């Protein structure tokens, strides 16, 4: 007859299994249940296929959280569909030197980072599966476009993906005009290539090359005499330069001599100064002799007057003798 089961052992076994299950769940969760998390929301415009709940949230290449919820919304003002994505940030993921860690869960901290250019963007996580993740990075040149009207929500502005930006650019691109221009350019190129002058280009180019070869051969043949003449000219030029240097040396020597002769303490300058002084004294003496009140001038003036009276007397005597030749021996009547 079998022994009856012990209810105490069965209860203990069940409790142990439950405890092991809880411990396993905690280990699989990575201890995240013990960490306090705070949520932020991002509004993405366009399709978000490939983004799943649990996808990583990366800041500058480091995982800082996960995607908690993905919804579908509409912007009443612009009448467009949006994809609100709720993310949860792990605590104390940004550490600093010698200071308290920066808590990205704090709304004021996130708001300050947004003012510095923090933006959200969807990026490809796996090319094969097409899975996406939320990438947080700094884009100071991109404006912060807020969508949420609820002040209780902590919103991180988003920017379009590279594919969406390229799509927007292509949508505004005038493809018809571009294709028309390409067709016109192709037609012009065909006309240019089919023109007779274009088809004659290879023959003209061949003739030009032959002419250049002939010219090169002539230059090679005439280059030696030209080089010899140039070498002789350079030798003559060298001689002329040497003669010029010698002449310049002589000129410098003559200039030094002239400078020595014209120095204030040279004998030549002193002699010229003495001669100049003597000439000045002679001029002064001559000026004194020729003055109106000088004795020499007065004596000379008296002598001139006497000579004038004598000349007048001789003139009258000559006139008398001309009229009376015999007046010499008869006397004046």
Secondary structure, DSSP 8 states (H G I E B T S, - for coil): ------HHHHHHHHHHHHHHHHHHHHHHTTTGGGS--EEEEEEEES--TT--TT-EEEETTEEEEEEEEE--EEETTTTEEEEEEEEEE-SS-B--TTS--B-TT-HHHHHHHHHTTEEEEEEES-TTT--EEEEEEE-TTS--------TTS-B--B---HHHHHHHHHHTS-HHHHHHHHHHHHHHHHHHHHSHHHHTHHHHHHHHHHHHHHHHHHHHHHHHHHHHHHHHHHHHHHHHHHHHHHHHHHHHHHHHHHHHHTSTTSHHHHHHHHHHHHHHHHHHHHHHHTSTTSHHHHHHHHHHHHHHHHHHHHHHHHHHHHH-TTHHHH---
